[in-house]
Amino acid sequence: MPSSSTQTLDVALGERSYPIHVGPGLLADPRWFASLAPAQRVAVVTNTTVGPLYLPRLQRTLETLRVACIGIAIPDGEAFKNWETLNRIFDALLENRCERSTPVLALGGGVVGDIAGFAAATYQRGVPFYQIPTTLLAQVDSSVGGKTAINHPLGKNMIGAFYQPQAVVADTDTLTTLPERELRSGLAEVIKYGLIRDAEFFDWLETRLEALLAREPEALTFAIVRSCANKAQIVAADERETGIRALLNLGHTFGHAIETGLGYGQWLHGEAVAAGTVLAADVSVRLGYLSPEQKERLVALYRRAGLPTRAPALGAARYLALMGHDKKVQGSRIRFVLLRRIGEAFVSADVPETVLEQAFAACCGHG
């Protein structure tokens, strides 16, 4: 029987609605993959780190459903989320004569999910897609919502498509092998939900952060489910980011500039988001929205999580140039997600360049 500790929520998108299953031991339980049974085979995109750990387990589970598995391993790391790697996936799909009915499964973290999803969205104009996230960041954020993409040298995630999965299966047991730095990176996205719309969750994180860092199963499951519930509600209300969904990008305009400016993979995504959120909070204080005390609360939580609270010193001109390529730019104006208080975010394009320069001076480099 399925584990009693497994929780399921739904992303309500009408005919394209899908479940998110969260709990331990899911990779070994065929019940969570029963919807694949009509397919005679599936293509599993993973990477060279996750594949040896979890692909054999998934293959054994699929074999009980009489579903054959085509494994496609890509290099591990943000630096490989590009056209070359995408073409490697297409090559494997074509060489194995995968059809429009052949599901693509993403087994891995955010990079695997993003690039496999983009491949699924475009191969033969779209094939069934399933997310099997194995990192905290992917389980709470990137596997949910249908954003798929690859990076471009001028900007992160600039080439992609909205393409919803058929299901998300998040096995919390995979977090036991997650490197410490990756775990902390994922916490940046967990904290984000508290900051943008869930002050009660932020309060809980302040009291239970050490339990999360210690990987206590009950705490992790609660944080993952609460994060997914927040994201599912936002995605259901604004699937293609024409309104409220932009709030999920708190810290990301600055963070993506950090990732691009340093070179993809130098900082993990969550590390860049943490430093970017501190910059967004500093701008919010300077514009009179957020109180200094509330800013210090979020800085303190990031610091306790072992995440950067100061951004790299790229220089104001470089930051502004990089942010000019951000997907949220409209009418040549950069749109920022700012904070009025913990639990309430909003989008503004009215941020004077002088305020940004002051924030860069205060929050970048060592200090």
N, C-alpha and C positions, 0 to 999 in steps of 0.2 A: 504494500500500500504506500501511497505517497507520504512523505514525512509530514507529521502534524505541525512541524515548525515552518513549513513552506507557506508563503503568503503570495496571493495573486491579486494584481490590480489590473485595470484596463485603461488603455488610451482610447478615449471615445472619439472616433473619427468616422462615424457612420459605417458604411460598407467596408471601410479600411481600418476599422477598430482592431486592436490586437491586445493580447495579454502580456503582462510582465510577471514572470514567476521568479520568486526570490527565496532561497533557502539552501540548506546543506545537502550534498549528495545528489543533486539533480542530474549531473552528467551521467551517472550510472543508472538512472531510472528511465526506462523507455517510455513511460507514461507521458513525460514532458515533450517527447518527440513523436508522438503517435500521429500527429497531423502530417508527418513526412511519409508515412507508410505507402500512400499511393505511388510515390516516386520510386523507381527501381534503383536510383543512385543519386547521390548528392555530391557537390563539390565543396570541400571545407577549406577555406582560406585561413591560414594560421601563420605564425612566424617561427623562426628557427629556435626561439627560446621556449615558447609556449607549446609548440607542436610535440616535442619529445615528452613533455610532462602530461599533456591531457588529450592529445589526438588518439592514442591507442584506447583510452577509456571510452571516448565518444564512439570510436569505430565499433567496439564490442557492443555498445548499447544499440547502435544502428543495425548491427548484424542480427540482433534478436527481432528486429522489425523487417528483416530481409531487405535492407537497404544497403547497397554498396557505397563505399566512400572513396572519393577521389581527393587525395590530400594535395594541397597547393601551399608550399612554404615560401614565404617571402622574407627578406632580411628584416631584422628587428631594429626599430628606431624611427623617429620622426624624419630623419634625413632621407629615408627611403619612401616617403609618402609622395611619390612623383609619377610622371608619365611613364618612365622606364619600368617601374614596378607594376604599374597598372597594366602595361602591355604584357608583362610576364604572366599576369593572371589571365588576360585574354588568350595568350598563346596556349596556356594549359587547358582552358575551356574548349578552344577550337581543336587542339590536338586530341582531346578525349571525346570529341564530337558531342559536347553537351548541347542539349536542346533547350527550347524556350520553357519546357516544363521541368528542367533540372534545377532544383533549388541550390542557391549559394548560401553557405553558412559561414559566419565570421566567428572564429574561435580565437580570441585574444583581447588586447586592449583597444584603446581608442584609434590608434593608427590602423590596425587590422580592420576594425569595424567601419571606419570611414572609407578606406580604399576598396574593401570588399563590397560595401554597399554601393559605391559608385560603379564598380564593375557590374554588379547585379542590375543596377538601374539602366545601364547602357548596353549590356550584352544582349543581342537580338531584341533590342528595344525594351528590355525588362524581363527579368526572371524572378521567381520567388526568392525571398531573402529572409534569413533568420539571424538574429544576434545572439551570440553566446559569449558575453563579456567575462573576462578573467581578471580584470584589475578593478580597484575601487572606483577610479575615475570613470571607467567605461560603464560600470554597473549603476552608478548614480547619475550619469549625465549623457555621455556620447552615444550609448546604445539605444537611448530612448529619444524619439522625436523625428527620426527620418532625415537628419542632415548627413549627407555623404559628400566627400570631397577629397581632392589632392591639393598639395601645396604648389605654389609658383615661387620662383626666386624673389619676386617683388611683393608677395603677400601670402599669408597662410590661409588655406581653405578657399582660395579664390576661384577654383574650378570644381564644380560639383553639381549636385542635384538633390532636391527633396525626394526621398524614396523611403516609404515606411516599411519596416519589417513585418513579417507575418506573426512573429512572436519574439519575445526576449526571454532567455533562460539564463538567469544569473545564479550560478552555483557558488555560494559563499565559501565553500571549502577551497576554492582556487586561491583565495586570499592568503592561505597559509604559506604559499610559496612566493608570495609577492615581496620583492625587495623593499626594505624599509623606506627608501627614498620614494619609491612609487606609491607606497601606502600614504605617506605624508602628502604627496602631490594630489592624490585623490581627495584628501580631506579639504583641500582648497575649494573644490566644487561643492562638497557637502556644506561647508560654512556659508557658501554663496546663497544657498536657499534660505538660510536663516536671515541673512542680510537683506535680501530683496523682498521677502513677503511673509516670513514665518518667525517672528520675534520669539515665540515660545520655544521653537526648535533651537534658536540661537542660545537661549537660556539653558536648555538641556545640554547643548554641546559644551557650554562653559563648565558644567558639572561633571560631564561624562567623557571628556576628551581623553583622559588617561586610559579609560577602559577601551576606547577605540584604538589608541596607540598600542595597547596590549593585545589587540585583536580578540577581545571577548565576543564570542559569537552572538549573544543576545543584543549587545550594544551595536555591533556591526549591522545585524539584520534590521534593527529599528532604524538606524541612520539611513540605510539603503532604501528601505520601504518609504520612509518619510520623504526622502529626497525625490524618489521616483514619483510619489503621489503629487508633490508640488509641481514637478516637471510635466506630468501627465495632464494636470489641470490646465497648465499654461498652453501646452501644445494643442489640446482639444479646443481651446478658445481661439488660438491664433497659429494655425499649422505652418504658414509660410512667412511668419515674422513680419507682418504688416503693422503690428501694434504691440500688445503686451509681451509677446515672446522676446522682444528686444531686451527686456529686463534680465533675461538669462545671460546676457553678455556683460554683466557687471565685471569690471576689471579686464575684460577681453580686448578692448580697443588698445589699451596700453600694453596688455600682455602679449597680444599678437605682434605688436611692434618690437617687443623685447625678443621674442622667439625668432622673428625674421632678422632683426638687426644683429643678433649674436651669431646666427647660423642655426638652422633647425637641429634640435637635439642637444644643444649646449645647456639650456635650461629645460626642465620638464614643463609640460603645459601648466600643471597646477602651481608650480613655483612661479611662473611668469604671471599667472592669474592673481596669485596672492600679492605680489609686488604691485601689479596693476591695480588691484582693488585698494591698496593703501594710497596710491596716487589718486584714484577716483574719490576716495574719502577726503584726502587733503584738499582737492579742488572743491568738494562739497562744503567743507568748513570755510574755505576762503570766500565762497560765494554766499555764505550765511545760511546755508540749509542745515548742515549737520553740526551738532555741538562738538567741541573738542573732546569732551569726556566720552562721547559715544565713539568717536574715532579711536581713542585710546583703548576702548574695550575690544574693538575688532583687531587692532594691532597686537594687543596682548594675546588674543586667542591664536592668531597666526604664529606669533612667536613661540607660544607653548607647543604648537603643532610642529615646530621645527621648520617653518616655511620662511622664505625671504620676506622681509618687511621693507627693504630698500631695493630700488631698481638699479640696474647697471647704468653707468654714466655714459650713455650714448651721445649726449648733447641734445639740447632742445631742438636744434634745426633738424637733426637726424630723426628724432622722435616724430616731429611734425610731418616730415616727408613720408615716413613709413605709415603713419596713421592716415595720411591722405589716400592710401590705397585700401583702407578698411572698407568692408562690405556695407557698413552702416552710413557711409558718406552719402549725403543727399544734397544736390544742388551745390556741390563743391564745399559743403559745410560738414565738418566732423560732428557726429552725434555721439554724445557720451551718456552712459548710465551713471547717474549720481544718486546720492542717498539723502533723504530728509531725516531719517532716523533708522535705527536698526529695525528691520522688518518693513521698510517702505522705501522703494527705489522708484526712480522716474528717469525719463530720457530728455536730454536737453541738447540743443545745438547752439545755445547762447553761452558759450564759455570763451571769454576773451583770451587771446594769445598770451597776454601778459600774465594772466592767472596760471596758465599752463606752464609758462616759463618759471614762475615762482614755485610751483609744485615740483617741477623737475629739479630745481635748485635745492629744495628742502628734502626731497625723498630719494634722490639718486646718489649712487656712490656710497662709500663708507662713511659712517657717522653715528 
